[in-house]
């Protein structure tokens, strides 16, 4: 790491807050809770054939996928009208739980794998998620008429390439959200100059005994 990168890493590291405990499920409606349970049933069923996730146990799917996603909610825009892009959605994480929790938002779930996109489309139909649009495409080939308030991903790529691919799709006042495990110090240090770090909160996800962090970015001024 260069001297400049060390300096940038130290400056950004200072912004890491205390661990944030999220109980976002407390605010969900009974309809949302039912849809989340139905989503887990679908994920477990399709996973037997399409290998959507390495986790086979439904209980662990709940903590590692749904609860992990819902822990992000307090850090997303607190407004009814919000456009969200989930890059590399895979089995629907984090896009589907977020779309269920925020039914007034508009979510685009993007994945280049045709089988995963087929699952996402079927899940949107069976769960009656009118606010979800599935696109089978690489992010490099994706185009939309408007930019997004939130561009999010979990385990899609390291921060620098993810930020580079997300930047053309995020609104000027929007945010880029990367869901990470351990605090990604080296990845943060390697970020390009055209993105700025807003915050890097550590999360305490109920039922999950593992490190979880968010890296929240925006376009640099």
C-alpha positions in Angstrom: 0.0 0.0 0.0 1.4 3.4 -0.9 1.8 6.3 1.6 -1.2 8.0 0.0 -3.3 4.9 0.4 -2.3 4.5 4.0 -3.3 8.1 4.7 -6.6 7.6 3.0 -7.2 4.4 4.9 -6.4 6.0 8.2 -8.8 8.9 7.5 -11.6 6.7 6.5 -11.0 4.2 9.3 -11.6 7.0 11.8 -15.2 7.2 10.6 -16.1 3.6 11.7 -18.8 4.0 14.3 -19.8 1.6 17.1 -21.5 -1.6 16.2 -25.1 -0.9 15.3 -27.7 -3.4 16.5 -30.6 -3.7 14.0 -34.0 -4.9 14.9 -35.6 -3.7 11.6 -38.0 -6.7 11.6 -39.9 -5.0 14.4 -41.3 -2.4 12.1 -42.5 -4.8 9.4 -46.1 -5.4 8.7 -47.7 -8.9 9.1 -48.0 -9.0 5.3 -44.2 -8.3 4.9 -43.3 -10.9 7.4 -45.5 -13.5 5.6 -43.9 -12.6 2.3 -40.4 -13.0 3.8 -41.3 -16.4 5.1 -42.7 -17.4 1.7 -39.5 -16.1 0.0 -37.4 -18.3 2.2 -39.6 -21.3 1.3 -39.1 -20.5 -2.4 -35.3 -20.0 -2.0 -35.0 -23.4 -0.1 -37.1 -25.2 -2.8 -35.3 -23.7 -5.8 -31.9 -24.1 -4.2 -32.1 -27.8 -4.4 -31.9 -27.6 -8.2 -30.3 -24.2 -9.1 -27.7 -23.9 -6.3 -28.7 -20.3 -5.5 -26.9 -20.3 -2.2 -24.3 -22.4 -0.4 -26.5 -22.4 2.7 -28.9 -25.3 2.7 -30.6 -25.0 6.1 -33.7 -22.7 6.0 -33.0 -21.4 9.5 -29.6 -20.3 8.5 -31.0 -18.8 5.3 -33.2 -16.6 7.5 -30.3 -15.3 9.6 -27.6 -15.1 6.9 -29.8 -13.7 4.1 -33.0 -12.1 5.3 -31.9 -10.8 8.7 -28.5 -9.8 7.2 -30.4 -7.7 4.6 -32.9 -6.1 6.9 -30.0 -4.9 9.0 -29.2 -2.5 6.1 -32.5 -0.7 6.3 -31.6 2.0 8.9 -28.8 3.2 6.5 -31.0 3.5 3.4 -33.0 6.6 2.5 -36.0 7.3 4.7 -38.5 8.1 1.9 -41.4 6.5 0.2 -40.3 7.0 -3.4 -36.9 5.3 -3.9 -35.3 3.5 -6.9 -33.0 0.7 -6.0 -30.6 -1.4 -8.2 -29.3 -4.7 -6.8 -26.3 -5.7 -8.8 -25.6 -9.4 -9.0 -28.8 -10.3 -7.1 -28.3 -14.0 -7.3 -30.9 -15.6 -5.1 -32.5 -12.2 -4.4 -30.2 -10.9 -1.7 -30.5 -8.1 -0.8 -33.1 -7.0 -3.4 -36.1 -9.2 -2.6 -36.1 -8.7 1.2 -35.6 -4.9 0.7 -38.5 -4.8 -1.9 -40.7 -6.7 0.6 -39.8 -4.4 3.5 -40.3 -1.2 1.3 -43.2 -2.0 -1.0 -43.4 1.6 -2.2 -39.9 1.5 -3.5 -39.0 0.4 -7.1 -36.4 -2.3 -7.2 -34.4 -3.6 -10.2 -32.8 -7.0 -9.6 -29.9 -7.6 -12.0 -28.1 -10.9 -12.6 -26.3 -12.2 -15.7 -27.0 -15.9 -14.8 -30.2 -17.0 -16.7 -31.2 -19.6 -14.1 -30.8 -17.1 -11.2 -32.8 -14.5 -13.2 -35.5 -17.1 -13.8 -35.8 -17.7 -10.0 -35.9 -14.0 -9.3 -38.7 -13.6 -11.9 -40.7 -16.5 -10.4 -40.2 -15.2 -6.9 -41.5 -11.8 -7.9 -44.6 -13.4 -9.5 -45.3 -15.8 -6.6 -44.7 -13.2 -3.9 -46.8 -10.6 -5.9 -43.9 -8.1 -5.8 -45.3 -5.5 -8.3 -42.4 -3.2 -7.3 -39.7 -5.6 -8.6 -38.3 -5.8 -12.1 -35.8 -8.5 -13.0 -33.2 -8.0 -15.7 -31.0 -10.8 -17.0 -27.9 -8.9 -17.9 -24.3 -8.0 -17.0 -24.0 -4.6 -15.3 -21.7 -3.5 -18.1 -24.5 -4.0 -20.6 -27.3 -2.6 -18.5 -29.0 0.7 -19.3 -32.0 2.3 -17.7 -34.0 5.5 -18.4 -33.3 7.0 -14.9 -30.6 6.7 -12.3 -31.0 5.1 -8.9 -31.2 6.4 -5.4 -29.5 3.3 -4.1 -27.2 0.9 -5.9 -26.5 -2.1 -3.6 -24.7 -5.4 -3.8 -23.5 -8.2 -1.6 -20.5 -10.3 -2.5 -20.5 -9.1 -6.1 -17.0 -7.7 -6.4 -14.3 -5.8 -4.4 -15.1 -2.2 -3.7 -13.1 -0.5 -6.4 -14.6 -2.4 -9.4 -18.1 -2.4 -7.8 -17.9 1.4 -7.3 -16.7 1.9 -10.9 -19.6 -0.2 -12.3 -22.2 1.4 -10.0 -21.2 5.1 -10.5 -22.9 5.5 -14.0 -26.2 4.2 -12.5 -26.4 6.2 -9.2 -28.2 9.6 -9.0 -26.1 12.6 -8.1 -27.6 12.6 -4.6 -27.8 8.8 -4.4 -25.6 6.3 -2.5 -23.7 3.1 -3.3 -24.0 0.4 -0.6 -21.6 -2.6 -0.4 -22.5 -5.3 2.1 -19.3 -6.8 3.5 -18.1 -9.2 6.2 -14.9 -8.1 8.0 -14.0 -4.4 7.7 -12.4 -4.1 4.2 -9.5 -1.8 5.0 -7.4 -2.6 1.9 -10.4 -2.3 -0.4 -11.4 1.1 1.0 -7.8 2.3 0.6 -7.9 1.2 -3.1 -11.0 3.2 -3.9 -10.7 5.7 -6.8 -10.8 9.4 -6.2 -14.2 9.9 -7.9 -16.0 8.2 -5.0 -16.2 9.3 -1.4 -16.9 7.2 1.7 -19.9 8.4 3.7 -19.7 5.8 6.5 -18.6 2.2 7.3 -20.9 1.0 10.0 -20.4 -2.4 11.7 -23.7 -4.3 12.2 -24.8 -6.8 14.8 -27.2 -9.0 12.9 -29.6 -11.0 15.2 -28.8 -14.7 15.1 -25.6 -14.2 13.0 -22.3 -14.9 14.8 -20.1 -13.2 12.2 -18.7 -9.8 11.3 -20.8 -7.6 9.1 -20.1 -4.1 7.8 -21.5 -1.7 5.3 -19.5 0.6 3.1 -21.6 3.5 2.0 -20.3 5.6 -0.9 -21.3 8.6 -3.0 -20.0 10.4 -6.0 -17.1 12.6 -4.9 -17.9 16.4 -5.1 
